[in-house]
Amino acid sequence: MFVRQLFDEATWTYTYLLADEQSKEAIIIDAVIEQVERDVKLINELGLTLKYAVDTHVHADHITASGLLRQRTGCQTGVAASEGVECVDVPLQEGDELHFGAHTLCVLETPGHTSGCLSFLTEGMVFSGDALFIRGCGRTDFQAGNADTLYTSITEKIYTLPDETLVYPGHDYKGMMLSTVAEEKEHNPRVKLGRQGFVDLMNNLNLPMPKRIHEAVPANLKCGLSKES
């Protein structure tokens, strides 16, 4: 299996393309609509068949390319079942598995940034979306986010993975590309505060709302398309 980490500079979003090298079946995680031509070009250059376009959550800062990728490639789309996104092909929940070639992507429910956040686990790698960043985490002040819930998701779900598990975040704002569970246990300053300290910090960040939240969330509830299809 190979993994390609792609970046959208405008929103600091990482998109991940995973593929089985024998069958050429692939999954893309958190695709950004403005980068769809880049992603389709790469998929075609590598001779891949895109089976799934999945999102870690209903994003507030960018519009997903999942629906457009479905139109372009015939893939299936997926997001958390709890989000009630009617246009998705595969509503995802804890324990679900997505197969591509000889490989399996396992679904972990890791809510807290929003109420419907997922992480994806495969072969010593966790794609943690906005639950866990490198030395940070996603905010918890909109879309039914909850700091206490996020602390539980990080410490009782992601941190229980083997220490050597690679952590691939949904965003990074400081030029970091990946970490490990062991590194984050040791060095993530927010989580190291303990539950109450974490909750107090997250509840008092006082950040401005994402610039595109009023555009992005409604669009993402329609798989990024102007009309559900």
Secondary structure as UniProt FT lines:
FT   STRAND          2..8
FT   TURN            9..12
FT   STRAND          13..19
FT   TURN            21..23
FT   STRAND          25..29
FT   HELIX           33..35
FT   HELIX           36..45
FT   TURN            46..47
FT   STRAND          49..54
FT   HELIX           66..73
FT   STRAND          76..80
FT   HELIX           81..83
FT   TURN            86..87
FT   STRAND          90..92
FT   TURN            94..95
FT   STRAND          97..100
FT   TURN            101..102
FT   STRAND          103..109
FT   TURN            115..116
FT   STRAND          118..122
FT   TURN            123..124
FT   STRAND          125..129
FT   TURN            130..131
FT   TURN            134..135
FT   TURN            143..144
FT   HELIX           147..153
FT   HELIX           154..158
FT   TURN            159..160
FT   TURN            163..164
FT   STRAND          166..169
FT   STRAND          179..180
FT   HELIX           181..187
FT   TURN            189..190
FT   HELIX           191..193
FT   HELIX           194..202
FT   TURN            203..204
FT   TURN            211..212
FT   HELIX           213..220
FT   TURN            221..224
//
